[in-house]
Amino acid sequence: MSHALVESITKSLFPKSSSSHSKNPLDLVHSDVCGKIGEKSMGGAEYFLTFVDDKTRYVWVYPLKKKSDVFEKFKLWKTMAEKSVAAF
């Protein structure tokens, strides 16, 4: 695939701005699991989990040793994030 074609596809898929951001923190959260990374981290992680709050654009990143750790990390993140928002 040519570089120009990839650039054209990328530009059409990802707009530079959007007017449809969520109105409140944690109304919409984007998440992804990335890996298997070529080399393990010093702590033994081969994956990482990300959460991005659509309203605030705040990003959380969690290293994971196994993909099966995702749900446990999600539950920890959810509790922490909800407590943080309630404090405002």
C-alpha positions as CSV (number, residue, x, y, z in Angstrom):
1,M,0.0,0.0,0.0
2,S,1.4,3.4,-0.9
3,H,2.2,6.0,1.7
4,A,-0.1,8.5,0.0
5,L,-3.0,6.0,0.2
6,V,-2.4,5.2,3.9
7,E,-2.2,9.0,4.7
8,S,-5.5,9.5,2.8
9,I,-7.2,6.7,4.7
10,T,-5.9,8.0,8.0
11,K,-7.1,11.5,7.4
12,S,-10.6,10.3,6.5
13,L,-10.9,8.0,9.5
14,F,-9.7,10.4,12.2
15,P,-11.1,13.9,12.1
16,K,-8.9,16.7,13.5
17,S,-11.7,17.9,15.8
18,S,-15.1,16.7,16.9
19,S,-18.1,18.4,18.4
20,S,-19.5,15.2,19.9
21,H,-17.4,15.0,23.1
22,S,-19.2,13.6,26.1
23,K,-20.6,16.2,28.5
24,N,-19.4,14.7,31.8
25,P,-16.3,12.8,32.9
26,L,-16.6,9.0,32.5
27,D,-19.8,9.2,30.3
28,L,-17.7,7.7,27.5
29,V,-14.3,6.0,28.1
30,H,-12.2,4.5,25.3
31,S,-10.1,1.5,26.1
32,D,-7.5,-0.7,24.4
33,V,-5.3,-3.6,25.2
34,C,-1.9,-3.4,23.4
35,G,0.7,-6.1,23.1
36,K,2.3,-8.6,23.1
37,I,5.3,-6.3,23.3
38,G,8.6,-7.6,21.9
39,E,10.4,-7.4,25.2
40,K,9.0,-7.7,28.7
41,S,9.1,-4.6,31.0
42,M,11.4,-4.7,34.1
43,G,8.3,-5.8,36.0
44,G,7.5,-8.6,33.6
45,A,4.6,-6.9,31.6
46,E,4.1,-7.9,28.0
47,Y,0.8,-6.0,27.5
48,F,-0.6,-2.7,28.5
49,L,-4.2,-1.5,29.0
50,T,-5.3,2.1,28.4
51,F,-8.3,4.1,29.3
52,V,-9.0,7.6,27.8
53,D,-11.8,9.7,29.2
54,D,-13.6,11.3,26.3
55,K,-14.5,14.5,28.2
56,T,-11.3,15.3,30.0
57,R,-8.9,13.4,27.7
58,Y,-7.2,12.1,30.8
59,V,-5.3,8.9,30.1
60,W,-4.6,5.9,32.4
61,V,-2.1,3.2,31.4
62,Y,-1.7,-0.1,33.2
63,P,1.0,-2.7,32.5
64,L,-0.2,-6.3,32.3
65,K,1.7,-9.5,32.5
66,K,-1.2,-11.4,30.9
67,K,-4.2,-10.4,28.9
68,S,-6.3,-12.3,31.4
69,D,-5.4,-9.5,33.9
70,V,-7.6,-7.0,32.0
71,F,-10.8,-7.5,33.9
72,E,-9.2,-7.2,37.4
73,K,-7.4,-4.0,36.3
74,F,-10.7,-2.6,34.8
75,K,-12.4,-3.1,38.2
76,L,-9.6,-1.3,40.0
77,W,-9.6,1.5,37.5
78,K,-13.4,1.8,37.6
79,T,-13.5,2.1,41.4
80,M,-10.6,4.7,41.4
81,A,-12.1,6.7,38.6
82,E,-15.6,6.9,40.1
83,K,-14.2,8.0,43.5
84,S,-12.1,10.7,41.7
85,V,-15.1,12.1,39.8
86,A,-17.3,12.0,43.0
87,A,-14.7,14.2,44.7
88,F,-15.4,17.1,42.2
